[in-house]
Amino acid sequence: MPARNYMVVDPRRDHSFRVPRPDLTQAIGTPNACTGCHDDKPASWATEEIKKRYPEGRIATPHFATLFHQARSQAGGGKIVKELMDLALNTEQPAIVRATALDLLRGRVSGDSLKRIKPLSGDKSSIVRGAAAALADGAPRNDRVAHAIPFLRDKSRAVRLTAIPQVLDATRSDLRQDDLQAIASVMQEHQRALMANADFPETQMSIAGLALVLRNLPAAEKALRTAVAMDPQLGDAWLLLARVQMQARRPREAKATLRSAIAKLGGSAVLYQSLGNVLAVLRDVEGAERALKDALRLAPNDANIFLDLAALYSRALRPDDAIDQLEQLLKATPDHPQALELLALNQLAAGKLVDARDTVRRLMTRYPSYRLNRRLAPLRNLPQ
């Protein structure tokens, strides 16, 4: 019984002897029982041995593992979507395989795809139904809500709880009364489930996310404060707490939150960038500049930090400094549209009309439909 590592570090002998497919080991690196014991031999040896012993066996026949490997490596394009969909709808396959196919389809489906898997809301496996319920993540709201509504009435609580996040932003006028009642019922289940696990910081993050969807900023802030108290290393919670405080128009508290996060976690580009933007709102130009430069030192290729620093200089009426930052960015990313527009605005502010005209023409040549700042529009007709 060769061991397999569980959770990376814990070797366990799990009594699992799957049909050996050393050909898949050769193709995509999966383990096989043959070379698990004959560890002095390559997978190619095992493949040839099985061909000799079982010439009518499964070697070289199609296997879902190859499809999953392609999907995870982002290979195959639209063909992969069709094949994953076919596999998910194939009731002769094990439920866990079909559910995995659905999971790999997340973020790849269209409204037509969602219609095709609609019958899975009545599948006999709750694993498949749950994976189908989650499939609409990222889809347009109307498609997502229409897809999720049937799953709110599922007999499995796990499936219902998977579906509820998909409909939280639904427009009441677009829903029937019985749909609204189903949403309210499952929402209560969802809230009870969150409170039952509220001693985990990750659950507090989920509570905050739900509160934000419901536009309840005080509840979101309370949950996030609880999360960072439970786990001060939870960087996402610190960042979201600062954003909630900014949304509530309390930038000084957001500044204190971000400074606490940096003290607890050490410097990170995203924390320094967020602090710099908060300090800019507070009109602390020197502090914002220091924070954004710290961010740029940690992430020297991050275009957004360059843009934030250039915007800070622009607002502080330091167009030459802004131009310097933007030209550095455009050396690495020559066609960055926001950088080109901001560069033209600062060239205009610095009185460099010819440079601004050339930058505007460069921008509009590359992006003819770009919605140009109205202050730059007259430069398009400036003569040579």
RODOLO-301342 format. One record per residue (C-alpha): residue number from 1; residue in three letters; x, y, z. Coordinates in steps of 0.2 Angstrom, whole numbers, always signed. Layout:
num = NUM, residu = ALA, east = X, north = Y, up = Z .
...
//
This chain:
num = 1, residu = MET, east = +0, north = +0, up = +0 .
num = 2, residu = PRO, east = +11, north = +15, up = -6 .
num = 3, residu = ALA, east = +8, north = +31, up = +4 .
num = 4, residu = ARG, east = +1, north = +47, up = -3 .
num = 5, residu = ASN, east = +4, north = +64, up = +4 .
num = 6, residu = TYR, east = -11, north = +71, up = +13 .
num = 7, residu = MET, east = -12, north = +90, up = +15 .
num = 8, residu = VAL, east = +6, north = +91, up = +7 .
num = 9, residu = VAL, east = +16, north = +84, up = +22 .
num = 10, residu = ASP, east = +6, north = +69, up = +30 .
num = 11, residu = PRO, east = +9, north = +52, up = +21 .
num = 12, residu = ARG, east = -6, north = +41, up = +22 .
num = 13, residu = ARG, east = -9, north = +23, up = +16 .
num = 14, residu = ASP, east = -27, north = +25, up = +11 .
num = 15, residu = HIS, east = -31, north = +7, up = +4 .
num = 16, residu = SER, east = -34, north = +15, up = -13 .
num = 17, residu = PHE, east = -29, north = +5, up = -29 .
num = 18, residu = ARG, east = -36, north = +13, up = -44 .
num = 19, residu = VAL, east = -35, north = +5, up = -61 .
num = 20, residu = PRO, east = -17, north = +9, up = -66 .
num = 21, residu = ARG, east = -15, north = +22, up = -80 .
num = 22, residu = PRO, east = +4, north = +24, up = -82 .
num = 23, residu = ASP, east = +0, north = +32, up = -99 .
num = 24, residu = LEU, east = -8, north = +46, up = -89 .
num = 25, residu = THR, east = +7, north = +48, up = -78 .
num = 26, residu = GLN, east = +17, north = +50, up = -94 .
num = 27, residu = ALA, east = +5, north = +63, up = -101 .
num = 28, residu = ILE, east = +0, north = +74, up = -86 .
num = 29, residu = GLY, east = +9, north = +67, up = -71 .
num = 30, residu = THR, east = -4, north = +58, up = -61 .
num = 31, residu = PRO, east = +1, north = +44, up = -50 .
num = 32, residu = ASN, east = -2, north = +25, up = -54 .
num = 33, residu = ALA, east = -2, north = +10, up = -43 .
num = 34, residu = CYS, east = +12, north = +1, up = -54 .
num = 35, residu = THR, east = +26, north = +13, up = -51 .
num = 36, residu = GLY, east = +20, north = +17, up = -34 .
num = 37, residu = CYS, east = +27, north = +0, up = -29 .
num = 38, residu = HIS, east = +40, north = -2, up = -43 .
num = 39, residu = ASP, east = +48, north = +15, up = -39 .
num = 40, residu = ASP, east = +64, north = +10, up = -48 .
num = 41, residu = LYS, east = +55, north = +9, up = -65 .
num = 42, residu = PRO, east = +48, north = +24, up = -76 .
num = 43, residu = ALA, east = +30, north = +26, up = -81 .
num = 44, residu = SER, east = +34, north = +21, up = -99 .
num = 45, residu = TRP, east = +40, north = +4, up = -93 .
num = 46, residu = ALA, east = +23, north = +1, up = -84 .
num = 47, residu = THR, east = +14, north = +7, up = -99 .
num = 48, residu = GLU, east = +22, north = -6, up = -110 .
num = 49, residu = GLU, east = +20, north = -20, up = -97 .
num = 50, residu = ILE, east = +1, north = -16, up = -96 .
num = 51, residu = LYS, east = +0, north = -16, up = -115 .
num = 52, residu = LYS, east = +8, north = -33, up = -116 .
num = 53, residu = ARG, east = -3, north = -41, up = -102 .
num = 54, residu = TYR, east = -19, north = -32, up = -107 .
num = 55, residu = PRO, east = -19, north = -28, up = -125 .
num = 56, residu = GLU, east = -38, north = -25, up = -125 .
num = 57, residu = GLY, east = -37, north = -15, up = -109 .
num = 58, residu = ARG, east = -40, north = +3, up = -105 .
num = 59, residu = ILE, east = -23, north = +10, up = -109 .
num = 60, residu = ALA, east = -24, north = +25, up = -121 .
num = 61, residu = THR, east = -43, north = +26, up = -120 .
num = 62, residu = PRO, east = -50, north = +44, up = -116 .
num = 63, residu = HIS, east = -50, north = +49, up = -97 .
num = 64, residu = PHE, east = -58, north = +64, up = -88 .
num = 65, residu = ALA, east = -41, north = +67, up = -80 .
num = 66, residu = THR, east = -34, north = +74, up = -97 .
num = 67, residu = LEU, east = -49, north = +85, up = -99 .
num = 68, residu = PHE, east = -47, north = +92, up = -81 .
num = 69, residu = HIS, east = -29, north = +95, up = -84 .
num = 70, residu = GLN, east = -32, north = +105, up = -100 .
num = 71, residu = ALA, east = -45, north = +115, up = -91 .
num = 72, residu = ARG, east = -34, north = +119, up = -76 .
num = 73, residu = SER, east = -20, north = +124, up = -88 .
num = 74, residu = GLN, east = -32, north = +135, up = -98 .
num = 75, residu = ALA, east = -29, north = +126, up = -114 .
num = 76, residu = GLY, east = -42, north = +121, up = -127 .
num = 77, residu = GLY, east = -53, north = +137, up = -127 .
num = 78, residu = GLY, east = -71, north = +135, up = -132 .
num = 79, residu = LYS, east = -69, north = +116, up = -135 .
num = 80, residu = ILE, east = -65, north = +113, up = -117 .
num = 81, residu = VAL, east = -81, north = +122, up = -112 .
num = 82, residu = LYS, east = -91, north = +110, up = -123 .
num = 83, residu = GLU, east = -82, north = +95, up = -117 .
num = 84, residu = LEU, east = -84, north = +100, up = -98 .
num = 85, residu = MET, east = -102, north = +103, up = -101 .
num = 86, residu = ASP, east = -104, north = +86, up = -110 .
num = 87, residu = LEU, east = -96, north = +77, up = -95 .
num = 88, residu = ALA, east = -106, north = +86, up = -82 .
num = 89, residu = LEU, east = -122, north = +81, up = -91 .
num = 90, residu = ASN, east = -116, north = +63, up = -93 .
num = 91, residu = THR, east = -126, north = +53, up = -79 .
num = 92, residu = GLU, east = -116, north = +38, up = -82 .
num = 93, residu = GLN, east = -101, north = +46, up = -74 .
num = 94, residu = PRO, east = -98, north = +47, up = -55 .
num = 95, residu = ALA, east = -106, north = +62, up = -47 .
num = 96, residu = ILE, east = -89, north = +68, up = -40 .
num = 97, residu = VAL, east = -82, north = +69, up = -58 .
num = 98, residu = ARG, east = -97, north = +78, up = -65 .
num = 99, residu = ALA, east = -97, north = +90, up = -50 .
num = 100, residu = THR, east = -78, north = +93, up = -54 .
num = 101, residu = ALA, east = -82, north = +97, up = -72 .
num = 102, residu = LEU, east = -95, north = +110, up = -66 .
num = 103, residu = ASP, east = -83, north = +118, up = -54 .
num = 104, residu = LEU, east = -70, north = +120, up = -69 .
num = 105, residu = LEU, east = -84, north = +128, up = -79 .
num = 106, residu = ARG, east = -86, north = +143, up = -67 .
num = 107, residu = GLY, east = -81, north = +159, up = -75 .
num = 108, residu = ARG, east = -83, north = +151, up = -92 .
num = 109, residu = VAL, east = -101, north = +150, up = -95 .
num = 110, residu = SER, east = -113, north = +161, up = -105 .
num = 111, residu = GLY, east = -132, north = +163, up = -103 .
num = 112, residu = ASP, east = -134, north = +149, up = -116 .
num = 113, residu = SER, east = -123, north = +137, up = -106 .
num = 114, residu = LEU, east = -133, north = +140, up = -90 .
num = 115, residu = LYS, east = -149, north = +136, up = -100 .
num = 116, residu = ARG, east = -141, north = +119, up = -106 .
num = 117, residu = ILE, east = -137, north = +114, up = -88 .
num = 118, residu = LYS, east = -154, north = +119, up = -81 .
num = 119, residu = PRO, east = -159, north = +101, up = -80 .
num = 120, residu = LEU, east = -146, north = +98, up = -67 .
num = 121, residu = SER, east = -157, north = +107, up = -54 .
num = 122, residu = GLY, east = -166, north = +90, up = -53 .
num = 123, residu = ASP, east = -151, north = +79, up = -53 .
num = 124, residu = LYS, east = -151, north = +65, up = -40 .
num = 125, residu = SER, east = -134, north = +69, up = -33 .
num = 126, residu = SER, east = -133, north = +84, up = -21 .
num = 127, residu = ILE, east = -115, north = +86, up = -25 .
num = 128, residu = VAL, east = -119, north = +89, up = -44 .
num = 129, residu = ARG, east = -134, north = +101, up = -39 .
num = 130, residu = GLY, east = -123, north = +111, up = -28 .
num = 131, residu = ALA, east = -109, north = +113, up = -41 .
num = 132, residu = ALA, east = -122, north = +118, up = -53 .
num = 133, residu = ALA, east = -130, north = +131, up = -41 .
num = 134, residu = ALA, east = -113, north = +139, up = -40 .
num = 135, residu = LEU, east = -109, north = +139, up = -58 .
num = 136, residu = ALA, east = -117, north = +156, up = -62 .
num = 137, residu = ASP, east = -103, north = +166, up = -52 .
num = 138, residu = GLY, east = -98, north = +181, up = -63 .
num = 139, residu = ALA, east = -113, north = +179, up = -75 .
num = 140, residu = PRO, east = -124, north = +195, up = -79 .
num = 141, residu = ARG, east = -136, north = +198, up = -65 .
num = 142, residu = ASN, east = -152, north = +193, up = -74 .
num = 143, residu = ASP, east = -144, north = +176, up = -80 .
num = 144, residu = ARG, east = -137, north = +173, up = -63 .
num = 145, residu = VAL, east = -153, north = +176, up = -53 .
num = 146, residu = ALA, east = -163, north = +166, up = -66 .
num = 147, residu = HIS, east = -151, north = +151, up = -64 .
num = 148, residu = ALA, east = -150, north = +151, up = -45 .
num = 149, residu = ILE, east = -169, north = +153, up = -41 .
num = 150, residu = PRO, east = -173, north = +135, up = -43 .
num = 151, residu = PHE, east = -159, north = +129, up = -32 .
num = 152, residu = LEU, east = -167, north = +140, up = -18 .
num = 153, residu = ARG, east = -180, north = +126, up = -16 .
num = 154, residu = ASP, east = -168, north = +112, up = -16 .
num = 155, residu = LYS, east = -171, north = +98, up = -3 .
num = 156, residu = SER, east = -153, north = +99, up = +2 .
num = 157, residu = ARG, east = -148, north = +114, up = +14 .
num = 158, residu = ALA, east = -130, north = +114, up = +7 .
num = 159, residu = VAL, east = -137, north = +117, up = -11 .
num = 160, residu = ARG, east = -149, north = +131, up = -5 .
num = 161, residu = LEU, east = -135, north = +140, up = +4 .
num = 162, residu = THR, east = -124, north = +138, up = -11 .
num = 163, residu = ALA, east = -137, north = +147, up = -21 .
num = 164, residu = ILE, east = -142, north = +161, up = -10 .
num = 165, residu = PRO, east = -126, north = +172, up = -13 .
num = 166, residu = GLN, east = -131, north = +172, up = -32 .
num = 167, residu = VAL, east = -147, north = +182, up = -29 .
num = 168, residu = LEU, east = -143, north = +194, up = -15 .
num = 169, residu = ASP, east = -142, north = +209, up = -28 .
num = 170, residu = ALA, east = -158, north = +203, up = -37 .
num = 171, residu = THR, east = -170, north = +217, up = -41 .
num = 172, residu = ARG, east = -187, north = +214, up = -32 .
num = 173, residu = SER, east = -197, north = +221, up = -46 .
num = 174, residu = ASP, east = -191, north = +207, up = -57 .
num = 175, residu = LEU, east = -196, north = +193, up = -45 .
num = 176, residu = ARG, east = -212, north = +184, up = -41 .
num = 177, residu = GLN, east = -219, north = +184, up = -24 .
num = 178, residu = ASP, east = -215, north = +166, up = -21 .
num = 179, residu = ASP, east = -197, north = +169, up = -27 .
num = 180, residu = LEU, east = -195, north = +183, up = -14 .
num = 181, residu = GLN, east = -202, north = +172, up = -1 .
num = 182, residu = ALA, east = -189, north = +158, up = -5 .
num = 183, residu = ILE, east = -175, north = +171, up = -5 .
num = 184, residu = ALA, east = -181, north = +177, up = +12 .
num = 185, residu = SER, east = -182, north = +159, up = +19 .
num = 186, residu = VAL, east = -165, north = +154, up = +13 .
num = 187, residu = MET, east = -157, north = +171, up = +19 .
num = 188, residu = GLN, east = -162, north = +166, up = +36 .
num = 189, residu = GLU, east = -154, north = +149, up = +35 .
num = 190, residu = HIS, east = -139, north = +158, up = +28 .
num = 191, residu = GLN, east = -138, north = +170, up = +43 .
num = 192, residu = ARG, east = -140, north = +156, up = +55 .
num = 193, residu = ALA, east = -126, north = +146, up = +47 .
num = 194, residu = LEU, east = -114, north = +161, up = +48 .
num = 195, residu = MET, east = -118, north = +164, up = +66 .
num = 196, residu = ALA, east = -115, north = +146, up = +70 .
num = 197, residu = ASN, east = -98, north = +147, up = +64 .
num = 198, residu = ALA, east = -94, north = +165, up = +69 .
num = 199, residu = ASP, east = -79, north = +160, up = +80 .
num = 200, residu = PHE, east = -69, north = +159, up = +64 .
num = 201, residu = PRO, east = -62, north = +175, up = +56 .
num = 202, residu = GLU, east = -66, north = +169, up = +39 .
num = 203, residu = THR, east = -84, north = +168, up = +44 .
num = 204, residu = GLN, east = -83, north = +185, up = +50 .
num = 205, residu = MET, east = -77, north = +190, up = +33 .
num = 206, residu = SER, east = -92, north = +181, up = +25 .
num = 207, residu = ILE, east = -103, north = +191, up = +37 .
num = 208, residu = ALA, east = -95, north = +207, up = +32 .
num = 209, residu = GLY, east = -97, north = +203, up = +13 .
num = 210, residu = LEU, east = -116, north = +199, up = +16 .
num = 211, residu = ALA, east = -118, north = +215, up = +26 .
num = 212, residu = LEU, east = -110, north = +225, up = +12 .
num = 213, residu = VAL, east = -121, north = +217, up = -1 .
num = 214, residu = LEU, east = -136, north = +223, up = +10 .
num = 215, residu = ARG, east = -128, north = +240, up = +11 .
num = 216, residu = ASN, east = -126, north = +238, up = +30 .
num = 217, residu = LEU, east = -110, north = +247, up = +33 .
num = 218, residu = PRO, east = -110, north = +247, up = +52 .
num = 219, residu = ALA, east = -113, north = +228, up = +53 .
num = 220, residu = ALA, east = -99, north = +225, up = +40 .
num = 221, residu = GLU, east = -87, north = +236, up = +50 .
num = 222, residu = LYS, east = -91, north = +226, up = +66 .
num = 223, residu = ALA, east = -88, north = +210, up = +58 .
num = 224, residu = LEU, east = -71, north = +215, up = +50 .
num = 225, residu = ARG, east = -65, north = +222, up = +67 .
num = 226, residu = THR, east = -70, north = +205, up = +74 .
num = 227, residu = ALA, east = -60, north = +196, up = +61 .
num = 228, residu = VAL, east = -44, north = +206, up = +63 .
num = 229, residu = ALA, east = -45, north = +204, up = +82 .
num = 230, residu = MET, east = -46, north = +185, up = +79 .
num = 231, residu = ASP, east = -33, north = +185, up = +66 .
num = 232, residu = PRO, east = -22, north = +200, up = +65 .
num = 233, residu = GLN, east = -13, north = +192, up = +50 .
num = 234, residu = LEU, east = -29, north = +193, up = +40 .
num = 235, residu = GLY, east = -23, north = +206, up = +27 .
num = 236, residu = ASP, east = -39, north = +206, up = +17 .
num = 237, residu = ALA, east = -49, north = +210, up = +32 .
num = 238, residu = TRP, east = -38, north = +225, up = +36 .
num = 239, residu = LEU, east = -40, north = +232, up = +18 .
num = 240, residu = LEU, east = -59, north = +229, up = +18 .
num = 241, residu = LEU, east = -61, north = +238, up = +35 .
num = 242, residu = ALA, east = -51, north = +253, up = +28 .
num = 243, residu = ARG, east = -62, north = +253, up = +13 .
num = 244, residu = VAL, east = -78, north = +252, up = +23 .
num = 245, residu = GLN, east = -72, north = +267, up = +33 .
num = 246, residu = MET, east = -68, north = +277, up = +18 .
num = 247, residu = GLN, east = -85, north = +273, up = +11 .
num = 248, residu = ALA, east = -92, north = +280, up = +27 .
num = 249, residu = ARG, east = -82, north = +296, up = +25 .
num = 250, residu = ARG, east = -70, north = +292, up = +39 .
num = 251, residu = PRO, east = -53, north = +294, up = +31 .
num = 252, residu = ARG, east = -44, north = +297, up = +48 .
num = 253, residu = GLU, east = -50, north = +280, up = +55 .
num = 254, residu = ALA, east = -45, north = +272, up = +38 .
num = 255, residu = LYS, east = -28, north = +279, up = +40 .
num = 256, residu = ALA, east = -26, north = +272, up = +58 .
num = 257, residu = THR, east = -33, north = +255, up = +52 .
num = 258, residu = LEU, east = -20, north = +254, up = +38 .
num = 259, residu = ARG, east = -6, north = +259, up = +49 .
num = 260, residu = SER, east = -11, north = +246, up = +62 .
num = 261, residu = ALA, east = -11, north = +233, up = +47 .
num = 262, residu = ILE, east = +7, north = +238, up = +42 .
num = 263, residu = ALA, east = +12, north = +236, up = +60 .
num = 264, residu = LYS, east = +5, north = +219, up = +62 .
num = 265, residu = LEU, east = +9, north = +212, up = +45 .
num = 266, residu = GLY, east = +24, north = +221, up = +39 .
num = 267, residu = GLY, east = +25, north = +232, up = +23 .
num = 268, residu = SER, east = +16, north = +226, up = +8 .
num = 269, residu = ALA, east = +13, north = +235, up = -8 .
num = 270, residu = VAL, east = -6, north = +234, up = -7 .
num = 271, residu = LEU, east = -6, north = +241, up = +11 .
num = 272, residu = TYR, east = +6, north = +255, up = +7 .
num = 273, residu = GLN, east = -4, north = +259, up = -9 .
num = 274, residu = SER, east = -20, north = +260, up = +1 .
num = 275, residu = LEU, east = -12, north = +271, up = +14 .
num = 276, residu = GLY, east = -5, north = +283, up = +1 .
num = 277, residu = ASN, east = -23, north = +285, up = -7 .
num = 278, residu = VAL, east = -31, north = +288, up = +10 .
num = 279, residu = LEU, east = -17, north = +301, up = +14 .
num = 280, residu = ALA, east = -20, north = +309, up = -2 .
num = 281, residu = VAL, east = -39, north = +311, up = +2 .
num = 282, residu = LEU, east = -33, north = +319, up = +19 .
num = 283, residu = ARG, east = -22, north = +331, up = +8 .
num = 284, residu = ASP, east = -6, north = +325, up = +16 .
num = 285, residu = VAL, east = +4, north = +325, up = +0 .
num = 286, residu = GLU, east = +21, north = +321, up = +8 .
num = 287, residu = GLY, east = +14, north = +306, up = +18 .
num = 288, residu = ALA, east = +5, north = +300, up = +3 .
num = 289, residu = GLU, east = +20, north = +302, up = -8 .
num = 290, residu = ARG, east = +31, north = +292, up = +4 .
num = 291, residu = ALA, east = +18, north = +278, up = +6 .
num = 292, residu = LEU, east = +16, north = +276, up = -13 .
num = 293, residu = LYS, east = +34, north = +276, up = -16 .
num = 294, residu = ASP, east = +36, north = +262, up = -3 .
num = 295, residu = ALA, east = +22, north = +253, up = -13 .
num = 296, residu = LEU, east = +32, north = +255, up = -29 .
num = 297, residu = ARG, east = +48, north = +249, up = -21 .
num = 298, residu = LEU, east = +39, north = +233, up = -16 .
num = 299, residu = ALA, east = +30, north = +231, up = -33 .
num = 300, residu = PRO, east = +40, north = +240, up = -46 .
num = 301, residu = ASN, east = +30, north = +234, up = -60 .
num = 302, residu = ASP, east = +12, north = +238, up = -54 .
num = 303, residu = ALA, east = +5, north = +251, up = -66 .
num = 304, residu = ASN, east = -9, north = +256, up = -54 .
num = 305, residu = ILE, east = +4, north = +262, up = -41 .
num = 306, residu = PHE, east = +12, north = +273, up = -55 .
num = 307, residu = LEU, east = -5, north = +280, up = -59 .
num = 308, residu = ASP, east = -9, north = +284, up = -41 .
num = 309, residu = LEU, east = +7, north = +293, up = -38 .
num = 310, residu = ALA, east = +6, north = +302, up = -55 .
num = 311, residu = ALA, east = -12, north = +307, up = -50 .
num = 312, residu = LEU, east = -6, north = +313, up = -33 .
num = 313, residu = TYR, east = +7, north = +324, up = -41 .
num = 314, residu = SER, east = -6, north = +331, up = -54 .
num = 315, residu = ARG, east = -18, north = +336, up = -40 .
num = 316, residu = ALA, east = -3, north = +344, up = -30 .
num = 317, residu = LEU, east = +1, north = +355, up = -46 .
num = 318, residu = ARG, east = +17, north = +346, up = -49 .
num = 319, residu = PRO, east = +15, north = +341, up = -67 .
num = 320, residu = ASP, east = +33, north = +338, up = -71 .
num = 321, residu = ASP, east = +34, north = +325, up = -57 .
num = 322, residu = ALA, east = +18, north = +317, up = -64 .
num = 323, residu = ILE, east = +26, north = +317, up = -81 .
num = 324, residu = ASP, east = +41, north = +308, up = -75 .
num = 325, residu = GLN, east = +31, north = +294, up = -67 .
num = 326, residu = LEU, east = +20, north = +292, up = -82 .
num = 327, residu = GLU, east = +35, north = +291, up = -94 .
num = 328, residu = GLN, east = +43, north = +277, up = -83 .
num = 329, residu = LEU, east = +26, north = +268, up = -84 .
num = 330, residu = LEU, east = +25, north = +270, up = -103 .
num = 331, residu = LYS, east = +42, north = +263, up = -105 .
num = 332, residu = ALA, east = +36, north = +246, up = -99 .
num = 333, residu = THR, east = +18, north = +248, up = -105 .
num = 334, residu = PRO, east = +19, north = +259, up = -120 .
num = 335, residu = ASP, east = +0, north = +258, up = -124 .
num = 336, residu = HIS, east = -8, north = +260, up = -107 .
num = 337, residu = PRO, east = -23, north = +271, up = -111 .
num = 338, residu = GLN, east = -25, north = +279, up = -94 .
num = 339, residu = ALA, east = -7, north = +283, up = -93 .
num = 340, residu = LEU, east = -7, north = +291, up = -110 .
num = 341, residu = GLU, east = -22, north = +302, up = -105 .
num = 342, residu = LEU, east = -15, north = +307, up = -88 .
num = 343, residu = LEU, east = +2, north = +311, up = -97 .
num = 344, residu = ALA, east = -7, north = +323, up = -109 .
num = 345, residu = LEU, east = -16, north = +332, up = -95 .
num = 346, residu = ASN, east = +0, north = +335, up = -86 .
num = 347, residu = GLN, east = +9, north = +340, up = -102 .
num = 348, residu = LEU, east = -5, north = +353, up = -105 .
num = 349, residu = ALA, east = -4, north = +359, up = -87 .
num = 350, residu = ALA, east = +15, north = +361, up = -89 .
num = 351, residu = GLY, east = +12, north = +371, up = -105 .
num = 352, residu = LYS, east = +19, north = +358, up = -116 .
num = 353, residu = LEU, east = +6, north = +360, up = -129 .
num = 354, residu = VAL, east = +15, north = +351, up = -143 .
num = 355, residu = ASP, east = +19, north = +336, up = -132 .
num = 356, residu = ALA, east = +1, north = +335, up = -126 .
num = 357, residu = ARG, east = -5, north = +335, up = -144 .
num = 358, residu = ASP, east = +7, north = +321, up = -149 .
num = 359, residu = THR, east = +1, north = +311, up = -134 .
num = 360, residu = VAL, east = -17, north = +313, up = -138 .
num = 361, residu = ARG, east = -14, north = +308, up = -156 .
num = 362, residu = ARG, east = -5, north = +293, up = -150 .
num = 363, residu = LEU, east = -19, north = +288, up = -138 .
num = 364, residu = MET, east = -33, north = +291, up = -151 .
num = 365, residu = THR, east = -23, north = +281, up = -165 .
num = 366, residu = ARG, east = -21, north = +266, up = -153 .
num = 367, residu = TYR, east = -39, north = +268, up = -146 .
num = 368, residu = PRO, east = -50, north = +277, up = -158 .
num = 369, residu = SER, east = -66, north = +275, up = -147 .
num = 370, residu = TYR, east = -58, north = +280, up = -131 .
num = 371, residu = ARG, east = -68, north = +293, up = -122 .
num = 372, residu = LEU, east = -56, north = +307, up = -121 .
num = 373, residu = ASN, east = -56, north = +320, up = -107 .
num = 374, residu = ARG, east = -65, north = +336, up = -113 .
num = 375, residu = ARG, east = -50, north = +347, up = -109 .
num = 376, residu = LEU, east = -39, north = +337, up = -121 .
num = 377, residu = ALA, east = -52, north = +337, up = -136 .
num = 378, residu = PRO, east = -46, north = +353, up = -143 .
num = 379, residu = LEU, east = -28, north = +347, up = -145 .
num = 380, residu = ARG, east = -33, north = +334, up = -158 .
num = 381, residu = ASN, east = -35, north = +349, up = -170 .
num = 382, residu = LEU, east = -20, north = +358, up = -165 .
num = 383, residu = PRO, east = -9, north = +361, up = -181 .
num = 384, residu = GLN, east = +8, north = +353, up = -183 .
//
